[in-house]
Amino acid sequence: MFRQKNAWRICGTLITGMAVVCIYTGCSSGPGAKAGKNFQVAALERGTLQRVVSSTGTLTTDTVEVGAEISGTISEILCDVNQQVKKGQVLARLKTDLLEEAVHEARAALDKAKSQSEEAQIELKQNQDLYDKGYISQTVYLPFKTAAEVDAANLVSAKADLDKAVTNEGYATIRAPIDAMVLDRKVEAGQTIASSFTTPTLFLLAHNLKKMQIAALVDETDIGQIQNGQKVTFTVSAYPDSVFQGVVVQIRHTAITVSNVVNYSVIIDAENPAGILFPGMTATVDFIIERATDAFIVGNEAFTVRPTAAMLRRKASAVPPTGPDDALPPSSGSGPDAGHNARIWYLDASGRVHPLPVQKGITDGTRTAVSGNPELREGLPIIIGVSLVGGMGAPPANPKGPGMMSPMF
């Protein structure tokens, strides 16, 4: 029984000691970084960094609604959705029997008006001669003159009625006003349409699906950073792995309030050469405010690292610490930190800690471009976290138990 209790006691002591060793030697590491004794590090990247303003918008394109200017019944449909049509191409026809009758009636009325006008002109000429010679009075002459003028006006009106009837007959043939693609067809053969107060829409045509537009809403706090000609990248849910390009072409000054937030509409031109973007898609838009290419990039957490006394003792060129967790003094405009506005730390191959004065550039909120130091190189292990177990320089007071090891500084 005594041996069994001792065995359990020894096992517990060993487990406790191993756990403390892991704590002081950095056995675990976070995702995207690797741990080195009491430090969490991440490799310095080199690439492109952008500062952006994000928004969402809807893809649109220039469209034309094709309607009917007269009422009637659709006799035939000659196009369908997604079909390319040419300007002047027949899209549909209405029944024309009543329209043809209207043309015949207008033509007959014109012939009648023409005959009456000719007769009135002859009578006017005859009485004009008599009036000029004094054989008839003005009272007798004036009715002939008036009748001739009225019949002449009736003739003009009859011509207009015929032109209107012919035009209406032409409206029975629905033609494409532009070269376009048929986006939507809203009628079927045999359907009756009524053109009274509004023109019924029969077809929706897209002028050019190779060129799209995005109407994006930008918050009032960000609109000052947007300007015409600014480059834009955007994605759509249908192609999450593809990034599309655009450019700002218009900033509209009309305020749009959504959930008590003031927004402004920004119009973006976007090329669609492959034709894979469709009107109505929701786009997630990034307005590129600043862009740095071929830059050294470090996570922003690297700037929050504060050197401890232990880190200063491990530094290659020793600097006497002012306290157990004090940072190095800020730059005074001369010395190794002159011309730099930030300092990060890195580990060399032997595990020694080195400060690295740098100049901070643009940031996207999580990462920052750094420059201004010849020691910067891709893959350099930058310290992004420091374990605070035991104050980073001294183990807990009077550690007990087999397997206990002091932290390695």
QUIFEN-V222318 format. One record per backbone hydrogen bond with DSSP energy under -0.5 kcal/mol. NH is the residue of the N-H (numbers start at 1). CO is the residue of the C=O. Records with the same first field share a line. If there is no record, write none. Layout:
# QUIFEN-V222318
NH: CO  CO
This chain:
# QUIFEN-V222318
5: 1
6: 2
7: 3
8: 4
9: 5
10: 6
11: 7
12: 8
13: 9
14: 10
15: 11
16: 12
17: 13
18: 14
19: 15
20: 16
21: 17
22: 18
23: 19
24: 20
25: 21
26: 22
27: 22
33: 30
34: 41
36: 39
39: 36
40: 385
41: 34  39
42: 382
44: 380
45: 297
47: 295
49: 292
51: 290
52: 50
53: 287
55: 285
56: 217
57: 283
58: 215
59: 281
60: 213
64: 205
66: 64  203
67: 65
68: 200
72: 193
74: 191
75: 93
76: 93
78: 91
82: 182
83: 80
85: 180
88: 176
89: 86
91: 174
92: 174
93: 76
94: 172
95: 73
100: 96
101: 97
102: 98
103: 99
104: 100
105: 101
106: 102
107: 103
108: 104
109: 105
110: 106
111: 107
112: 108
113: 109
114: 110
115: 111
116: 112
117: 113
118: 114
119: 115
120: 116
121: 117
122: 118
123: 119
124: 120
125: 121
126: 122
127: 123
128: 124
129: 125
130: 126
131: 127
132: 128
133: 129
134: 130  131
135: 130
136: 130
141: 137
142: 138
143: 139
144: 140  141
145: 141
146: 142
147: 143
148: 144
149: 145
150: 146
151: 147
152: 148
153: 149
154: 150
155: 151
156: 152
157: 153
158: 154
159: 155
160: 156
161: 157
162: 158
163: 159
164: 160
165: 161
166: 162
167: 163
168: 164
169: 165
170: 166
171: 167
172: 168  169
173: 170
174: 92  172
175: 173
176: 89
180: 85  178
181: 206
182: 83
183: 181  204
184: 204
186: 202
187: 202
190: 74
191: 188
193: 72
195: 193
196: 194  198
200: 198
202: 66  200
203: 66
204: 184
205: 64  203
206: 181
207: 62  205
211: 208
212: 270
213: 60
214: 268
215: 58
216: 214  266
217: 56
218: 216  264
220: 262
222: 219
223: 219
225: 222
226: 223
229: 248
230: 227
232: 246
233: 286
234: 244
235: 284
236: 239
237: 282
239: 236
240: 237
242: 239
244: 234
246: 232
247: 269
248: 230
249: 267
250: 267
252: 250  265
256: 263
258: 256  261
261: 258
263: 256
264: 218
265: 254
266: 216
267: 250
268: 214
269: 247
270: 212
271: 245
272: 210
275: 272
280: 59
281: 278
283: 57  281
284: 235
285: 55  283
286: 233
287: 53
288: 231  286
289: 51  287
290: 51
292: 49
295: 47
296: 370
297: 45
298: 368
300: 366
302: 299
303: 300
304: 301
305: 302
307: 305
309: 324
310: 392
312: 308
313: 309
314: 310
315: 311
316: 353
318: 316
326: 323
332: 334
338: 335
340: 337
341: 358
342: 358
344: 356
346: 354
347: 381
348: 352
351: 348
353: 314
354: 346
356: 344
358: 342
359: 371
360: 358
361: 369
364: 367
365: 367
368: 298
369: 362
370: 296
371: 359
376: 373
379: 44
380: 377
382: 42  380
383: 345
384: 40
385: 40
387: 38
391: 388
392: 389
393: 390
394: 390
399: 396
404: 401
409: 407
